[in-house]
Amino acid sequence: VVCTTTLALGCHELAAEKAIVARLSSVEELAGMTILCSDKTGTLTLNKMMLQDYLPTFVPDVTREEVLKMAALAAKWWEPPKDALDTLVLNSVDRIMLDPYEHTDYVPFDPIIKRTEATVKNETTGEKFVVTKGAPHVLLEMSVNKDKIGKDVEEKVLELAHRGIRSLAVARTKNGDITERKFEFIGILTFLDPPRPDTKHTIDCANEFGVSVKMITGDHRAIAVETCRTLGMGTNVLGAEKLPLLTAQELEASTTLGRDYGEMCRQADGFAQVFPEHKYLIIEALRQQGYLVGMTGDGVNDAPALKRSDVGIAVQGATSAAQAAADIVLTQPGLSTIVTAIVTSRKIFQRMKNFVIYRVACTEQLLFFFFISCIFYHPNEYNADWPSYFAIPVIALVTITILNDGTIISVAYDHVDASVKPEKWDLNILYIVSSAVGMVALIGSIVLLELSLDSQSPDSMWRSMGLPAMTYGEIQTLMYLKISLSDYFSVFNSRTKGWMWSRMPSIVLVGAFVLATTCSTFLAVYWPFGNGMQGIEWDLAVYCWLYVIMWAFIQDAAKVVTYKILQSFGWVESVKVIDEKALKRGREAAVGAL
């Protein structure tokens, strides 16, 4: 319940960071993510296309304005633009000159064929033709003038791509040709989609945090290489020819993608000119290699890869299908939102680990104490009127559970630091650390039980410390108070790898501690439930507090020593934490410098 509540409250934190969580367990997976496959357009870049003056044409007497007009006719110009490319094209022409035209048929952009197409009629002249715009290599293959201009087009596109300039080709059929569809390649629109101001800094931070960012784009490989170079991502960008184009059924059934393509995908810095099937293959190959993989996407075609990834992230403006397939939906553009979400998720994960250590430590102390005290301690050996076996009434155990477990949900609000490395569950380490804390607390409880049972002997250590002889009912209440206090002090032992005072706890956690321990103390002094237990004097309650505080320091020392030993064996790494203030300052500086 506490872990679920911690995740739920963490989702609230993530929502404040513009990341809406659709699947609760994805928070854990985001904290452990080691590879992020990021879309280029709109995530790494601004998705704000800037049309360049340079517009090469490949048909005599076709002007720049004519190419722009044909590109506009390949969109629904009478409606608000639906994507950045249509916005670019429609903002570059006078839409009044498009009034004589109407669409008789329209094929929207398809990532499989990489183009859009419209059948157009001029109502004034009756002229009919088909116009299309899309990827240059696609339109070139379907054009009748390919042999004449093919080499020139390819050289132009490659030259532009090396400069980071994207190309959008335009082709049309001649008047009256709407059946034979003999397209003529007429020109190339050139435009820039610059990286976001904070993208390079964000990628550097992601790499520092143990998350490798790989770019996936449908753009030309040379553009992808230039973008990767600009962002410092490395320039090992693979083209689609390196990956097989499998059907959906083949991808789902394949269990050898990791073996066949996993290492190649791991070493790549990015992928260019890919189809949706390639995205799925890349994700699955990396997952089969044992990595926790995240994927960003925005279109219907991205939905299968988003669903297959460990953490599917739908970016701002994503389609409903992409949002439905994703685990996390971003409401703010850019990669910085994802990195901020990673930091937040690691803090949430740390709170859950702290709770698990506390819970195991307390359970060990409670169960082993009752086992040992019941089996090995016989109160009638100290006083003939006492029972043969030591026991604490069920009402006392219920009270411990209600007070301590009822308030321990406050760990969901505790101050924690995010690890610079991806998180993962290591139950063996958690159990060893929990045992170090719990077993020391158990020893403290057994020692106090031994001393208090012998309190009626005038020569006992208990009496030599000036403490009064106790009845059996008072001993039961004393042990109730000791266990209750020790349990909550274990929270502070569990929340840090160093000394418990090395990080300030939250006000909520301290408040819960004060509430639970105060109630336990008053119950011990004024025990109202009977069942053979008797209230103890205030001075004895104060002594119990001092005793528990002393053992809390011993527990903390045992925990610190345990971590040191585990580190010496290489089982636990001394991991640094993320400086969130420095991260924020760096992001602001990166944006402000541009």
N, C-alpha and C positions, 0 to 999 in steps of 0.2 A: 504494500500500500504506500509506504514512504517513497520507494523508488518511482512508482507510478505518479505520485503527487509531485515529486521532484521534476520528473519529465514534463508534467502538465504545466507547472509553474515556469519551467524552462522554455516551454513553447510560448508562454506569454512574453518572456524576455526576447525571444527570437522575433516575435511579432513586432515588438518595439524597434527591432533592428531591420524591419522591412522584409522579414522572411516568415511566411505563413506555413506552418507545419500541417501536412495532411495525414501523415502516419507517425504515430508517437515514437515508435522504435527507431525511426530514421534519425532521431537526434543522436542516439548512441552511434549509429553508423557514420554520421557526419563527423563526430568526434574522432573516429578511427580511420577516416578516409585518407588514402595514401596517394591516389591519382585522381585528378579532375580533368575530364575531357570537356573542354570549353568551346562553344561555338564562337566564331570570330565576330561576325557582324552583330552589332548591338550589345555584345558582352565585352569583348576586348576593344571594340571600336565604338565610335559615337552613334553609328547608324544614321549619320547626317551626311548625305551625299553632296559633294561639292563639284558641280559640273565644270570641266576644264574648257578653255577656249579652243584647244586643239581637237578637231573633229575630222579625221581623215575620211574621204569619200572614195568610192571605187568604181563609179559609173560616170561617164562624161555628162556634163551639164547638170548634175545633181549637186545642189548647194547644201550648205550646213543647215539652213532653215528648212529645207525639204526633208532632210533626215530627221530633224527634231519633230517636224510635223507628222511624219510617218510613225515615229516612236510614240507620239501622243495618241495617234489613232489606234495603236495597239493596246491602249488602256481605256477604261471607262471614264472619259474625261468629264462627263456631266455629274459624276459622283465624287464625293471627297476621296482623295487618294488613300489606298489601303496599305501601302508599304512605302519604304523610303525611295525605291526606284521610281515608282509612279509619281511620287511627290517631286522628285528631281526633274523628271521629264515634263510634267504638266506645268511646273513653275517656270520652265524655260521657253514656253511658247505663249502666243496670244490665243486664248481659247475661242475668241470670237471667230477666227478663221476656220474653226472646226465645226461651226454651226451647220454648214450645208451637208455634213456627213452624218450617217447613222450606221449602227451595227446591225447586221442581219444574222451574225453568228459570232460567238466569243468563246475562246478557250482560256481560262485563267492559268496562271503560272503553275507548272507542275515540276517539282524537283527531280522527277525521273527524266523528263524530256528537256528540262532546263530552258524553257521558253514559254511565252504567251502568244496567242494568235487571235486575230480578229478578221472577220469578213466584213468589208466596208462598202457602202454605196453612197455615191454623191447624188443627193436628191435633185440638185440643180442640173447636172449634166447627164445623170443616169449611169455614170462610170461605176464599175464594180471591180474590186480587187481584194486580195488577201494580204495583210501585213502582219509581220511577226517580229518580235524582239526577244533577245536572249543571249545565251553564251555564244561567243564568236565561233568556236570550233563546231558547235552544233549547227548553227545557221550556215556555216561554210559548206558542211557536208551535204546540205539539202539544196544548195544554190546551183543554178545552171552555169554561172560564170566562175565556178570553182577553179577550173584548170587555168583560167586566165589570171585570176587575182590571188589564188590560194597562197602562194609563197609570200607575196607582199603582205597579205593579211596576217599570216602567222608571224612574220618578222615584226610587224607593227605591234601586235598583241604582246609578244615576248619582250620587246623593248620597253613598252609601257609597264608591263608587269614587274620588270627588274627595277623600275623606279617607284613601285608601289601603287601604280595607277591602274584602276580597274577598267574593264572594257565591256560595253554593252552593244551588241551588234543589232543592226536593223536590216530586214530584207522584205521585199514585196513582190507580188506578181504584177504582170503588166495588165493593162485595161482589158477587162472582160474575162480574164483567166481566173476562174474560181473553181474549176474542176480539174484541169491538168496540173495546176499548182506548180508552175515553173517559177520558182523564186529567184529573184535577182538580189545578190548581196550589195547593198548600196552604201553603207557607211558604218562607222563605229563611234559611239558616244564614249567619251573618256571622263572619268570622275574619281575623286578621292573620298575615302571613308577613313578619316584619321583616327588613330588610337585615342582612347579616353585619356585625359590628363593624368589620372592616378593609376592607370593600368600597369605601367612598368613597376612602380613602387609596390603595387598590390601583388604582382607576380613574384617579385623578389621576397616579399613577406611570406607568401604561400610556400615558396621553396625553403625558406628558413624554418617554416613550421612543419616541414616534412611532407608537404603535398606537392607532387609533381604536376604541373599544368601542361596539358597537351592541347594544341589547337586543332580543331576539326572544321574544315570549310569546304564549300563547293567551288571556291574560286580557283583561279589558275595557280599552279604550283609556285611560279616565280613570285606572285603576289604574296602567297603564304610565307615564302622564305623571307621576303623583304619585311613583312610584318613581324615575323619571329625575330629577325635581326634587330629591328627597331625596339622591340620589347625585351630584348636580352633573353630570349627563350631557347636559343640554339637554332641551328639551321638545318637539322636533319629532318626534312619534311618529305614524307612519302606520298607518291601519287597513287591514284586508284588502280594503276596497272600492277601494283605490288600486292593487291588484295583480290581474292576471287569474288565474283558477284553471285552469291548463293541465293536460293529461294528461301522464303520464310520457313518452310517445312524443313529444309536442309539445315538452316541455322539453329532451329530449335532442337533438332535431333543430334547435332554434332557434339561430340565429347572430346574432340581432338584439336579444337581451335587453339587452345592454350599451348599445346605441344607444337603445333605447326606454325602458328603466327604470334604467339604470346611474347617471345623474346624480341621479335622484330618490332612489335607494337610498343614494348616497354622502352626500347632504345630510341624510338622516334620522338621528335619534339613536336611534330604536327602531322596532319594528313590533309591533302588537298584534292580537289575535284572528286570528292567522294559522293556516293549515293546513300540513301537511308539504310540500305542493307549493309553497307560498309560500316556505318556507325554501330549497328548491332553487333557485327563481327568483332570490331575493335573492343567494345565493352566486354563481350563474352570471353574473348581471348585473354584479356587482362584479368578477368575474374577467375578464370580457370588456372591462372598463374598464382592465385592466392592473394591478390590485391583487393582492397576495398575501393571500388571505383565509383566516382560521381560523374554525372553527365548533365550538361545544360542543353536546353532546346526550347524552341518556341512554336514549331509547326506540327501539323498533323503527322507529317512523315517522321518526326522525331519521337513520336509516342512509343513505338516498340523499344527503342534504345533507352528511353527514359524509364520505361517499366522494367527493363532487364537490369539496369544499373543498380548498385546497392543504394545509391542516393540520387534519385532523379530530381533535377532542379529545373522548373519551368521559369524562364526569365520574364521580366516585365513585358506585357503585351502579348504573351503567348496565347495560342488558340485554346479553346475549351478542351479539345482533345488532349493537348499537351499538358494542360493543368490537371486533367483527370488522371493522367498516367503518372504524374510527378508525385514525389513525396514532399517536396518543399516548393512553394510558389513565391517568387520574389515580386515585391511591389515597387522596387526601385531598380533602375538599370545599372549595369556595370558589375565587374568582378569583385569590387571592394565589398559589396553587400554579402557575397558568398564567403569571403575571408573573415568578415566580422561575424558571420553566422558560425563559422568553424571555431573561432575563439570562444564564442558564447556556449557552443555545444560541449566543448572540452571542459568548461567550468561546470556545466551540468553533470557531465560524466564524473568529474572529480568529487562532487557532492555525493553522488551515488556510491562511489568507492569508499568515501569516508563513512557513510552510513553502514555499508556492509562490514567494514572493520569493526565499527562500534557494536553492531548487532551480534556478530559472532563472538566478540570479546565478552559481552554481557551474558550471552547465553552460556558460554563456557563457565563463567564464574558462578552463575546461578545453579546450573544443573550439577556441575561437579561438586559445588559446596553441599548441596542437599544430599548427593550421593555419599560423599565422604562423611558428612556429619551424621547421617542416618546409620551407616554401616559401621563406622569405626569409633564413634563417640557414644558413650553410655553415661548419661547424666547421673544415674543412681550410684555410680562408682564414686562420685563426688559428694552426693547427698542421698541417703537411702530413701528419702521421701520423693525424690525426683523420678521421672519415667526412665524406662530402660533404654529408650532411643530418643535422640534429639529430633525435634520437628518444629516447623513454623506453620501456623494455621493457614489454610487456603486463603482466607480473607486478606492476610498480609501479602501473599503473592499477587492477589488480584489488585491490591492497592499499588504495589510496585509497578505492575503492568499498566494500570490506568494513568498513574502520574508520569512515569518515565516514558513509556511508549506513546502516550497521548501527546506529550510535548516534544518528542524527538522529531516530529515533522518539521520543526524549526530549522533542521539542517538544510532544508530546501532553500532557505534564505541566507545561508551562511556566506561569509566572504571567502572566496577561494581564488587561486591563480590557475590560469590555463597553461598546460604543458606545451613546450615548443615542439614536441613530437606527438604524432597520432596516438590516441589512447586505445587500449585494448584490455580485456579482462584477463588477468592472470590469477586464477583462483588459488593456486598453490602459494604464491607470495602473499596474497590477502589473508590466507589462513594462518601462515607463519606469523605475520605481524599481529593479527588478531589474537593469536595464542600468547604472544609475548605480553600483550596488554592484559588479556583475560586471566592468564595463569598467575601473574604477579598479584592481581586483585584477589584471586582465589587464595593465594598464600596469606595475604593480609587478613582475609575473612577467617581462615582456619586458625591463625595465630590469635586473633581477637576472641574467637570461640574458646580456645584452650585457656586463655587467661581469665576470661569471665566465668567459665565453669569452675575454675579453681579459686574463685574470689572469696569463698567462705573459709578458706584455710588462712589462719593468721600469718603463716610464714610464706604465703604466695607472693609472686611478683606483683600481682594486682594490688594487694594490700600494702606492699612496700612502696607503691607509688602514691599512697594516700587515698586510694579509691575505696568506696564502701563495698561491703559484702552485698551480693545481689541474689534476688529470688530467681527461680527458674523462669517465671513470667517476664521479669525484667531483662533477663538474658535473651529471651526470644525477641523482645522489642528492640534491644540494643543491636542484635544481629540484623533485624529488619532495617533499622536506620543505616547501619553500616553498608549493607548491600545496596540499598536505595541510593545513598550518596555516592558510593563507589561507581555505580552504573553511570550516573550522570557526569561524574568527573572523567569517565572514560571517553565521553564525547570529545573533550578537549585533547585527550591523548591521541584520538583517532584522526583528527582533522589536519594534522601536519606530519611531514616526514622528519622535520627537525623538532626542536623543543616546542612545547605547546604554546609558549608565549611569543614565538617567532612571527605569528600572523594574528592580527586583531580579529576576534570573532565579531559577528554581526550583533546589533542591538537585539534583534529578535531571538537569536540563540541565547544570549545572556539573560534576556527576560524569561525565556522558557526555563532556563537553569534555575533562576531565582525562584520562580513559581513552584517548580517541582520539588526542589530541596527544602524550601520553606514549609510547604505542605507536609512533606515527610517528617520534618523535625517536629512540627506541632503535633502531628499524629503520634509520634513516638513519645512525646511528653504527656499528652492528654489522650492516650489510647482509648477510643470510644467503643470498640467493637467486641471487647471481652475475649472469648475463646481461650481463656487462660493467660493471655498476655496482659502485662501491666505497664502503665506509663513509667518512664524513667525521670530522674531529676534533671533539671536544666544543666547543672554542672557536668553530669555524665554525658548529656547530649553535646555539650561544647567539647568535651574530651573526645567523643566519637568524631566530631568534625575535624579536630586537629589530627587525629589518627588517620582519617581518610585522606586529608590533604598531604600528609607525609607520604603515604603510600601512592598517591597520585604522582608525586615527583619520582618515586621509585619506578612506577609504571612507565612514565615518560622516558626515564633513563634506559629502561629495558627496550623500549621501542626504538630509541635512537641507536642503541648498540646493535639491535637486530638489523636495522637498515644498513648500518656500517658493515656488518658481517656479510649481508646479502650482496652489497656492492663489491666487497673484496673478492667474492666468488664470481662476480659478473652476472649474477642473477637479477640484479636491479641496477638500472643506470641512474647516475646522478643527473637528472634532467632539469634543465633551466626552465623558468617560467616566462611567459610572454609579458612584456612590459606594455600594457594597453595604452598608457599615456604616451609613451614614445611612439607606438604604432599610430595613434591618432595624430600626433604632431608631424610625423613623417608623411602621412597622407595629405594633411593640410599644406605642408611645405611643397609636396610634389604638385598639387593643384595650383598653389599660389605662384610657383615658379614659371608656369606656362601661360 
